[in-house]
Amino acid sequence: MANSTGMIKKRHDGMKRLSLRLKTMIGTAIIEAVLLSALIFVVIDFMMESANDAMNKRATTTARLFASATKDAVLSYDLATLDAFTNELLSNPDILYVKVSDGESQTLSFAGNERFKTRTFEDDTLVAKVTDGIFDIHADIVEGGTLFGTIQIGIDIGTINRTMSEVKRWTVSIALFEMALVAIFSYFLGIYLTTNLYILKSQAKFIARNVKKGVFDFKWKPIQSKDELQELSLAFDELSQTLAEEHERRERYKHDLIELNKHLEELVAQRTEKLNQKNQQLEATNRELEAAQQQLVHSEKMASVGKLAAGVAHEINNPLGFVMSNLDVMRHYHGDYAELAKRAVQLGLEPGERHAFNQFVKDKDFAFINSDCTELIDESMTGLQRVSAIVNDLKQFSRADTIQLQPCDINACIKTTLNLVESKLKYHANVITQLGEVPQVLGNQGKLIQVMTNLLINAAQALKSEGEIKVTTYLENGSVAISVQDSGVGIPKEIIDKIFDPFFTTKPVGKGTGLGLSISYDIIKEHGGELLVESEEGIGTCFTILLPPCK
């Protein structure tokens, strides 16, 4: 069953897949058959039309001439002359009968086979439509508008039919012969084409097999046909040579690529070694830069501490001054109290000295001394407490070097910073604080105090003589915001983008390091926040710190 199915499939495939030779023969035969059929049809149609025209002209002419010749005999009723005319016309070999009738359809004369005498007469106009082999035609004999008779003539068309049959037979024979010649020519043309195509097909398969095997040495003789097939064969030969050259070029490139890969491997190893060395150098450089950065931060911190030192010393000297003064007064008071005690001891020995004691007490005004001592002691305690607060604030500032992060109260940091920099602000800056209720932030309190110290000192230095510094805390889009706004000279637009760059400063040489804002920016970034600036010349500057709150 499977074999039969396969055979049917092969047969079906064979029917579907016609050879080029068979296609050429069938195609040429079809074209030739169509053209010859059209030619035969046109020729036969032309012959029929020519024969029909010739027969019509001859029959019409014969009938008219015979009617003219017999007109007098019919008018004079000369039957003998009329019979002579009909017999003479009948002597033509293709005229089968001649019949002359009067105006009342009575036969006046007849010549020919008697069977045509009584048959029903019908005029013929086309030879092709004649079925009895006789072309019938008539002519009327008219005089003065009166019909005196009718001529009926029958002409044999057998010769015409035989001639037309012979023409058809020869035409068809010639057509068949022409088709046979075309078929033979197509057959040999197909053989010629397919033979050369088979050669080209075998050459193509030969190229494919050799290419698969990696053999590119193609040798054959091109087709010597001096036509397009030869050109196609030469194109195959050129293709094979191109393939061989391309294979050779590819092998050469492959060899060069292998050599290049070897060289590249060596070069990559060298470059890798150099990169490792560079990486080590970069790591060493980074360590040095980190150490330098720490040193710079420390230097900036020391610079800030140095700036605060004079103010802190001044602030400490003031309470120390009046504490020392008060203590000096207390020392004199202590002498008086000592003299008073001594005399009080001697009061009971001599009655005359009681008066002197009373006078001494009166002169020294011990009532005032007692009240003034209380005030002096209170002021001394306040001064000492202030000294203690300043020392504590310095301790908080000194904690900037620690890396531990802990919850910080921003408002407390601001208050501590204001205490530290009070000496830099109180003489020419009016500090306004609007500290809102904000959550704590996770940070290094000492570093945050260092940032706000830099901002407040910069704000004070930006004031021409006297001005206002406003410190505000609030919540903005879920972040804790600290703004330090001054009414100073402002920052020019052309340098505002550079103020956070290291070592950039607008201060005179020796007045600033250019690291304060840069370090402040880095500290805020370490805390996951932002340090923003807005400024307008002649109006002032506002620095805003945004820090994430503790979760």
Secondary structure, 3 states (H helix, E strand, C coil): CHHHHHHHHHHHHHHHCCCHHHHHHHHHHHHHHHHHHHHHHHHHHHHHHHHHHHHHHHHHHHHHHHHHHCHHHHHCCCHHHHHHHHHHHHCCCCEEEEEEEECCCCEEEEEECHHHCCCCCCCCCCHHHCCCCEEEEEEEEEECCEEEEEEEEEEECHHHHHHHHHHHHHHHHHHHHHHHHHHHHHHHHHHHHHHHHHHHHHHHHHHHHHHHHCCCCCCCCCCCCCCHHHHHHHHHHHHHHHHHHHHHHHHHHHHHHHHHHHHHHHHHHHHHHHHHHHHHHHHHHHHHHHHHHHHHHHHHHHHHHHHHHHHHHHHHHHHHHHHHHHHHHHHHHHHHHHHHHHHHHHCCCCHHHHHHHHHHHHHHCHHHHHHHHHHHHHHHHHHHHHHHHHHHHHHHHHHHHCCCCEEECHHHHHHHHHHHCHHHHCCCEEEEEEECCCCCEEECHHHHHHHHHHHHHHHHHHCCCCEEEEEEEEEECCEEEEEEEECCCCCCCCCHHHCCCCCCCCCCCCCCCCCHHHHHHHHHHHCCCEEEEEEECCCEEEEEEEECECC
